Amino acid sequence: MDTISQKRPKWSWLPIAKGALTRWPKLSNASIRHITFGENATWKVKLSDSAFALRVYRPGRWSDEQILVEHELMQTIGPTLGVLPAVKGIDGHTLQLVPETKLRAALFPWAPGRLYCKKPNRQKVRRLGQYIGTLHERLSAHSFRQQERTWDRQTLLFGPLQAAKERWKTELPNSAFPRELDEWARDCEIKWQKETPPTNLLHADLHLGNLKWSRSGICCIDFDDCGNAPLAYDLAVSAMSSGGMRDPNILTELLYGYNSVASTSIDESIVRFFMIIRKFWSMGWVSERPELFDKGELATVLSQSARTIEKMVEQNWL
């Protein structure tokens, strides 16, 4: 996603985080530092000998049941992939109600390693591909008991497109919404139906900000988007985040690593296609978050995203 300034919503304020921590009494004297906010607000909570990530969930996004499925999934796959499961609170549950609010919070052990803040080299991209392949193999064996979270053509393409169209009218009132975007979306639907890409339980948000790198390996964090989606979507998100738009070798190395361990082989062309889908999704994501973005900057992002999709189509990615 293009980098723009974000306004900090009330549900990520310090008093909310401190209130949430009362549900884990042993952390009452811990230091707390704000890390980020987007879908959720994240804080680093630190004791002298340990650290944790406190998450305050964005209100109205997922139900309690959906969040608990995320926690169950992390518990199940954790031992083989370095994923750290949620910590139980004062009442023995992992999902906690922040006192005097309707907000939900969860606590996770701080994942070792560091976020990769620049484009990784080929070796690391290949290593990432292997990790995603291993992740998919492990997730394929998991019985996902919640069917509501499915990333399909409506949730990844047409819903975001409609949100972008509505926001375009208010942010860019003197510029018509590009009719080509509607045409390309229909072309995407036709290709998606024709290709019938293999679908599985995925992380569904594997950008570099959700991957921790260390000498011992890679581990992914933030499973709250996990759901059923085409396998190529996880790869597309990582490729976009790693610089795959500008450097074709990124995608080549990512898939080399992935196909060396995964039982289902994925082709470059279908990953490029889902990189287009991801760009449609990102347009919708910023459009649906008026509490985060300033109008002028949002207008710039919408127009830039439209040009990026146009460039992808011109390069025959669709």
Secondary structure, DSSP 8 states (H G I E B T S, - for coil): -----B---GGGSHHHHHHHHTTSGGGTT-EEEEEEESSEEEEEEE-SS-EEEEEEE-TTSS-HHHHHHHHHHHHHHHHHHT-------TTS-SSEE-TTSS-EEEEEE--SSEE--S---HHHHHHHHHHHHHHHHHHHTS-----S-B--HIIIIIHHHHHHHHHHHHH-TTS---HHHHHHHHHHHHHHHHH---EEEE-S---GGGEEEETTEEEE---TT-EEEEHHHHHHHHHHHTTTTT-HHHHHHHHHHHHTT-SS---HHHHHHHHHHHHHHHHHHHHT-TTTB-HHHHHHHHHHHHHHHHHHHHTT--
